[in-house]
Amino acid sequence: MQVGYKLAAEAFGPAELVRQAVLAEEAGFDFVEISDHYHPWLDNQGHSPFAWTVLGSIAARTSRIGLATGVTCPTVRYHPAIIAQAAATLALLSEGRFVLGVGSGERLNEHVVGPGFPDAVKPRHDLLREALEIIRLLWSGGYQSYEGKHLRLQDARVFDLPDELPLIAVAASGPESTRIAAELGDGLFATEDKPSIVRHYRDAGGTGPCYGEVPMAWAPDAHTAARAALETSRWALTGWKVMSELPNPVNFDAATATVREEDILEKFACGADPGRYVEVAQGFVDAGFDRLVMQNAGPDPDGFIDFYRRELDGRIRQLEPNRP
């Protein structure tokens, strides 16, 4: 079991995210994970710095903790050749501590460039397959070209490659995306504690680690924590079909207007009771995830990191799946 800390790039500026990563290393987390967005989910979150610059700064300020994107879409806003180069460079600067998390993307971030974002799921999956093939091709060394249905590469070479290539964790929520993770990735990434996600991945031949984001909101009392999560993170209750489709923060604001504090309390571990945090994490362990990402939506990141160090670290690491 490894335990990571989610850097909420939509809620904090770049310097603050680097500071939190340093604290996370000191607190004993195994890795930090950062989303790669152009927009925040909601305007009142107020931030969305360039993830790759933040990760480079974290690599320079830390020595042990792993780094991961959670996740990058390597198909529209970026060409996969750029991601292949960026990931290789970060792997070198971090001395092998980087994991490349990739996914098919959300309209929220990808529509900002000219071609827009595909309207259907299948072309998004086809794009992701081609992107992963291009990244793997470039990481094999030498000059490479590629002619796909959607993506092309012409006489490209990544000159600075690490001896040990980064692990690629592919975001998935259903059978087709889990097949992509099993066939072209080295691991799985998901945001829901559904056993079917890991089961589909394993049935498709996937043998790598499985990353799951565990929803939490720390504050001295559950009400304060839930109110903070409601203000900034209610989008997480919309489900992936909605999260991948809406184009702007204002749309997420409208789509989540009816989310209640009770809904947050049901989904998130809120407050300062360690037992509730263990309960929510156990759901991900039972679903087959072995890399747990603590995603704090509470108002006090320092308080959460200290709470994790004092109350949660040992308990979370000892969790094992409950067998029927």
N, C-alpha and C positions, 0 to 999 in steps of 0.2 A: 504494500500500500504506500502510495505517495500522496502528499497533501500539498495543494497549491493555493495561492492567493490571487484573486481576480483584481486586476487594476482597472478600476472603473473609468475608462478614458473619456466617457461622455460626461462625467461628473467633476473631473479635476483637470487642471492645467498640467503641462508637461513636467515642470520642475517638481510639482507636488507628487506626481506619479513616480518619479525617480526616487523621491524621498521615501515614499511608502514601500517601494521595492527594497530599499536598503533596510528599512525596519522589518520587512518580511523575512529577509535573510537572517537578521539578528534574532528573530523570534523562532527560527527553526523550520520555516516552510521549505519545501523541496524545490518549488518553482513558482514563478509568477507568470500570469497569462494576461494578455491585453487584447482587446478587440481592435480591429482595423477598420475604423469607420471614417466617413467623410462628414456625416451629420450625427448629432446625438439623437436618441430616440424621442426626447421631448425638449422643447426649447428651454425649459427651466433647468435642465441639467447644465446647459451653458458652455460645454466644452466638446472638443473632438480634435485633439492634436494628431500629428502624423506619427503613427505607431512605430514606424521603423526608426525614426530619429530618437524617440523615447527609448526604444530597446537598445540602441547603440549606446546611449548615455548610461543606461542601467548596466550594461556589460562592463563599461569602464569603471563604474562605482561599486561593483560587487565582485566577489571572487568564487563563490560556491553555488549560488542559487541558479536553478534552471530558468530559461526564458522561453516563452511560447507566444505565438499569435493565436488568438481564439475568437474568430478565425479570419484569415485573409481570403478574399475572392480573387483568384488569379486569372480572370477571364474577360472582364469588361473595363473597369477603371484602370486595371493594370494588364499588360501583356504578360503571359507566363515567363517569357524570357527575362523580364525585369525582376520577377519574383525569384527565379532561379539564381540570378546574380545577387539580389539582396540577401536571400537566405544563406547562400554560400559565404558572403562577406560577414554576416552576423555570426555564423558558426565559427569562423576564424577568429573574430574579435572576442568572442565569448569562450574560446578554447573548448568548443564542443558542447556547450550548454544549451544550444538552441533547438527547439522543436517547431517545425513549420505546420501550423494548423491551417487547413484550407477548407473552403466550402463553396457552394454554388451561389452564394451572395444574397443580398436583399436590395430591392429597388431603392430603398432609402439612400443607399450609398452609390450604387452603380449607375443610376439614371443621370448622374450629373455630367457625364461625358457624352459626346455627340451621338454615338450609335444607340444609346438607350439600353434598356434591360429586356431580355426576352419575356414574352407574355406567358409562355407555357413552361412547365417543369421539364419536359423532355429535352428541349434544346439547351436548357441550363445544365442538365446532367451531361449532355453530349459535349458541351463546352468544357465542363470540368474534366471529363475524361481526356479530351485533347490537351488541355492545359497540363495535366499531370504527366501525360506522355512526353510533352515538350520539356518539362522540368527534368524528368528522368533522363531524357536524351542529352540535354545540356550538361547534366551532372556526370555523364559517362565520359566527358572530355572531348577535346577536339572541336573542329568546325562541324556544325550540324545544320541540316535543313529539314523542314517538315511541311507536308501539304495535307491539311485536314479539310473537313467539310466546312468548319467555321474559322479555324486558326491556321496561320502560316508562320513559318520561320525560314529565314534565308541566310545561309553562311554566317551563323552566329556561334560564338564560343565564349564560355565563361572561363576566364584565365585563372582566377584565384579560387581554387577548389580546396576544401579541407580534406585531410586524409580520411576522416570518418564523416560521411554525409549526414545531414540532419534527418531525423525521423520525420515522416510526414503523417500527421493525424488528420483524417478526413471527417468533416462534419456530416452527420447522417440523422435521419428521422424515420425512414421507411425502407422497404426492401431494396429498391433500386440504388439509393444512395449508400446503403450498407454494402451492396455488392461492389460499388466503386471503391469504397474504403478497403474492402478485402482484397480486391484485385490490383489496385494501383497505389494503395497507401501502406503505411506501416502500423497504423493504429486508428482508433475511432474516437470521435469527439461528438458529444451530445449535450443537450440542455434539459432533457426530460428523463425521469427515472423509470422509463418503460422497459421491462425485461425483454420485450420483443425486439428492441433496437440491438442490444448486444447479442441476442439469440440469432437474429438474421445475419449479423456480422460473422459470428462463429460458424453458422451453417454454410455461409458463402466461402469459408476457408480462412477467415481472418484470425490471426493468432497474436496480434499485437496488443499493447495496452489500450484501455478504454477510459477516456477522460469524460467526467460528468460534472457540470456546474451545479453546485448545491446552493439554493436560494436562502439567504440569511439576512437579518437586519438587527445589528446590535445596538442597544441603548440600555440604560439602567432599568427601564420598565418596558413591557411589551407594547403598550399604547404608543409611547413616543417612537419606538422602533417602527411599528406598523404605519404610523402617520408619515414618517420619513420615506418609507418604501412606497407608500401610496403616492406621494408627491413626485418621486423621481423614477420609480421602477415598476409602475403598474402595467406598463407595456408588456412585461414578462408573462402576464396572464393571458395574452391574446392568442397564444399558440403560433406554431411556426408558419402555418398557411397564411395568417394575417401578417406576421412579422416580416415575411419575405416580400409582401406585395405593396404595402403603403409607401408612398414616395417621399413624404416630408414629415418632420416632427409635428406639424399642426394636424396632420391626419391621425397620428397616433394619439394626440391629445383628445381629438373628437371620438376616436374609436374606444377609448378607455374611460370615458366620462362617467360610466355607470359602475366602474369597479369600486368596491366598498372596502373598508378597513377589515371587515370579516373575511373577505376573499384573500387579502394579504396574509392574515393570520393563519388561514388554512394552508396556504402554499409555502410561506416562509417560516423559518425559525426566527422568532422575534423576542426581544428582551434579553434577559441575563440568566435564564435557566439552562444550564448545560444539558440537561436531559432532553429538552426540546431540540436542541441542535443535533444531538446524537440520534434522535428519532428521525429527523429529516435526512441526515447523512446515511442512516441505515437503509433507507429506501433505495438509495443509489447503489449501495453495496449489495443489497439483495438482488438488484437488477443486473449485477455483473460488472459494475464499474470498479476499477482498481486505481484510478487516479482521480481524486476528489478535489475539486476547485471550490474553495470557500468564497462565495460571491456575496459580499456584505453590501446591503443597500441602506444601512443605518447611517445616522448623521455624524458619527465619530469614528473615523478609520483607526486612529491611534488607540482608542478604547477597545475596538474590536480586536486589533492585533494583540494587545495586552491580554484581553479575555481569552483569545485562542491559546496564547502561550501558557497561561495559568490554568485554564479549565478544560480545554478541548484537545490539545495536541495528543496526549496519551490515550484518551478515550477514543478519538477518531481512528488513530492508527491501529487500535486493537480490534476494530470492528471486523466481523466475519459474516459471510452470507448466512441467513437463516434458512435451513433446509426444511422443505415440507415433509 
